[in-house]
């Protein structure tokens, strides 16, 4: 039954990502020479570079969203060009004024991968009928899941603060923001569901439910779902943040 559910879910995610890819390549990308012509360099204080343009719009150049109007005026973000991920996803908590492309989402990816490792260790402990081991590794898997969701909440908040919604997008075509919220939100819902399943399983482990049954098969099933969620994120990361 679990495999049927995962296959249907895989088909849904595949359809969304293939659809995104088709729409993505119907738009031209922001020309690299256009970005280089503005003198943008990784690790540079981009806000300071575009402070004058942001000030012209009555904004302070303290946060990334304040110089977006200047970039639009410079022709970097237009509704006719697909935005460059390096310029859209370049924020990091408490690192205002720095251009850190894809660093935060890379951290999110690392957190999810590590939670998959702890899930493997939990399943392995269950095969040895090690109740304390299963509880310990499930706990850390839950922590990883909550950490990922917290990071995604921050990213969404930052994106929305910059003016992006499912119906509007200061970085380029509105379709970009709409698909971003749809696909990452759908995946985030799966992560949340996985955390809930892990919490329930963790409580049952602590109560000794699976010890009484003589096996930890449920831990393996939940682990299979969690690995699926991690695998899907690899594709979401590739489609939205790398291409």
C-alpha positions in Angstrom: 0.0 0.0 0.0 2.8 2.4 0.9 4.5 1.8 -2.5 1.2 2.6 -4.4 0.9 5.9 -2.4 4.6 6.8 -3.1 4.2 6.0 -6.8 1.1 8.2 -7.1 2.9 11.0 -5.2 6.0 10.6 -7.4 3.7 11.0 -10.5 2.2 14.2 -9.0 5.6 15.7 -8.3 7.0 14.7 -11.7 4.0 16.4 -13.4 4.6 19.6 -11.5 8.3 19.7 -12.1 8.0 18.8 -15.8 5.4 21.5 -16.1 7.7 23.9 -14.4 10.6 23.0 -16.7 8.4 23.5 -19.8 7.3 26.9 -18.6 10.8 27.8 -17.4 12.3 27.2 -20.9 9.6 29.1 -22.6 11.2 32.3 -21.1 14.7 33.5 -21.9 17.1 33.7 -19.0 18.6 36.9 -17.7 21.8 37.2 -19.8 24.9 36.5 -17.8 26.7 39.4 -19.6 23.9 41.7 -18.3 24.6 40.7 -14.7 28.4 40.9 -15.2 27.9 44.3 -16.9 26.5 45.6 -13.6 29.6 44.6 -11.8 27.9 42.0 -9.6 30.4 39.8 -7.8 29.7 37.0 -5.3 30.2 38.1 -1.7 30.0 41.8 -2.7 27.9 44.3 -0.8 25.2 44.5 -3.5 23.0 46.8 -1.5 25.7 49.4 -1.4 26.2 49.1 -5.1 22.6 49.9 -5.8 22.0 52.2 -2.9 21.5 55.2 -5.1 18.9 53.5 -7.2 17.1 52.2 -4.2 17.2 55.7 -2.6 15.6 57.1 -5.7 12.6 55.0 -4.9 12.5 56.3 -1.4 14.0 53.1 0.1 16.8 52.5 2.5 19.4 50.1 1.1 19.6 47.9 4.2 17.7 44.8 3.0 17.8 42.9 -0.3 14.2 43.8 -1.1 15.0 47.5 -1.0 17.2 47.5 -4.1 14.9 45.3 -6.3 13.4 48.4 -7.8 16.9 49.5 -8.8 17.6 46.2 -10.4 14.3 46.3 -12.3 15.2 49.8 -13.5 18.6 48.5 -14.6 16.8 45.8 -16.6 18.0 42.8 -14.6 14.5 41.8 -13.6 11.8 42.0 -16.3 8.6 40.0 -16.9 10.1 38.9 -20.2 13.1 37.1 -18.7 13.3 34.3 -16.2 15.1 35.5 -13.1 18.6 34.3 -12.2 18.5 32.1 -9.0 21.8 33.7 -8.0 20.0 37.0 -7.6 16.7 35.8 -6.2 17.9 33.3 -3.6 20.9 35.2 -2.2 19.7 36.0 1.3 20.9 34.6 4.7 19.5 35.4 8.2 21.5 38.2 9.9 23.7 38.7 6.9 22.2 41.9 5.4 24.3 43.6 2.8 26.0 40.4 1.5 25.3 38.6 -1.7 25.3 34.9 -0.7 23.8 33.0 -3.6 22.1 29.7 -2.8 23.9 29.4 0.6 20.7 29.3 2.7 18.9 26.7 0.5 22.1 24.6 0.5 21.9 24.6 4.3 18.3 23.5 4.0 19.3 20.7 1.8 22.0 19.6 4.1 19.6 19.6 7.0 17.2 17.3 5.1 20.0 15.0 4.0 21.2 14.6 7.6 17.7 13.9 8.8 17.6 11.1 6.2 20.8 9.7 7.7 19.3 9.7 11.2 16.3 8.0 9.8 18.5 5.2 8.4 20.1 4.8 11.8 16.7 4.6 13.5 15.6 1.9 11.1 18.8 0.0 11.7 18.3 0.2 15.4 14.8 -1.1 15.0 16.2 -4.2 13.2 18.3 -4.8 16.2 15.3 -4.3 18.5 17.1 -1.4 20.2 14.2 0.6 21.6 16.4 3.4 23.0 18.4 3.7 19.7 15.2 4.0 17.7 13.9 6.7 20.0 17.1 8.6 19.9 17.5 8.7 16.1 13.8 9.4 15.5 14.1 12.3 17.8 16.9 13.8 15.8 15.0 13.1 12.6 12.1 15.1 14.0 14.5 18.0 14.9 15.8 18.0 11.4 12.3 18.1 10.0 11.3 21.0 12.2 14.6 22.8 11.3 13.9 22.4 7.6 10.3 23.7 8.0 11.6 26.7 10.0 14.1 27.5 7.2 11.4 27.3 4.6 9.1 29.6 6.6 12.0 32.1 6.8 12.6 31.9 3.1 8.9 32.3 2.3 8.7 35.3 4.6 11.7 36.9 3.0 10.3 36.2 -0.5 7.0 37.7 0.4 8.6 40.7 2.1 10.3 41.4 -1.2 6.9 41.6 -2.8 6.5 38.1 -4.2 3.1 36.4 -4.0 1.4 33.7 -6.0 0.0 36.6 -8.1 2.9 39.0 -8.3 6.6 38.7 -8.7 9.1 41.7 -8.6 11.9 39.4 -9.9 10.2 38.6 -13.2 7.2 36.7 -14.6 4.4 36.1 -12.1 4.5 32.5 -13.1 7.8 32.1 -11.4 6.5 33.0 -8.0 3.3 31.1 -8.4 5.1 27.9 -9.3 7.6 28.5 -6.5 5.0 28.7 -3.8 2.9 25.8 -5.3 5.7 23.3 -5.6 7.8 24.2 -2.5 4.5 24.5 -0.5 3.4 21.1 -1.7 6.7 19.6 -0.7 6.7 21.5 2.6 3.3 19.9 3.3 4.8 16.5 2.8 7.7 17.3 5.1 5.2 18.5 7.7 3.2 15.2 7.3 6.4 13.3 7.6 7.3 15.1 10.9 3.8 14.3 12.2 4.3 10.6 11.3 7.7 10.6 13.0 6.3 12.2 16.1 3.5 9.6 16.4 6.0 6.8 15.7 8.4 8.2 18.3 5.7 8.3 20.9 4.8 4.7 20.1 8.4 3.7 20.4 8.7 5.3 23.8 5.5 3.5 25.0 7.0 0.2 23.9 4.3 -0.5 21.3 6.7 -2.0 18.7 8.6 -4.0 21.4 5.3 -5.7 22.2 4.7 -6.5 18.5 8.1 -7.9 18.2 9.2 -5.8 15.2 9.7 -2.2 14.1 8.1 -2.5 10.7 6.2 0.8 11.1 9.5 2.6 11.6 10.7 1.2 8.3 7.5 2.4 6.5 7.8 5.9 7.9 11.4 5.9 7.0 10.6 5.0 3.4 8.2 8.0 3.2 10.8 10.3 4.7 13.5 9.2 2.2 11.0 9.8 -0.6 10.4 13.4 0.7 14.2 13.9 0.8 14.6 12.6 -2.7 11.9 14.8 -4.1 13.6 17.9 -2.5 16.8 17.1 -4.5 14.7 17.5 -7.7 12.9 20.6 -6.4 16.3 22.1 -5.5 17.7 21.3 -8.9 14.7 22.7 -10.9 14.1 25.9 -8.9 17.5 26.9 -7.5 20.0 25.7 -10.1 18.4 26.1 -13.5 
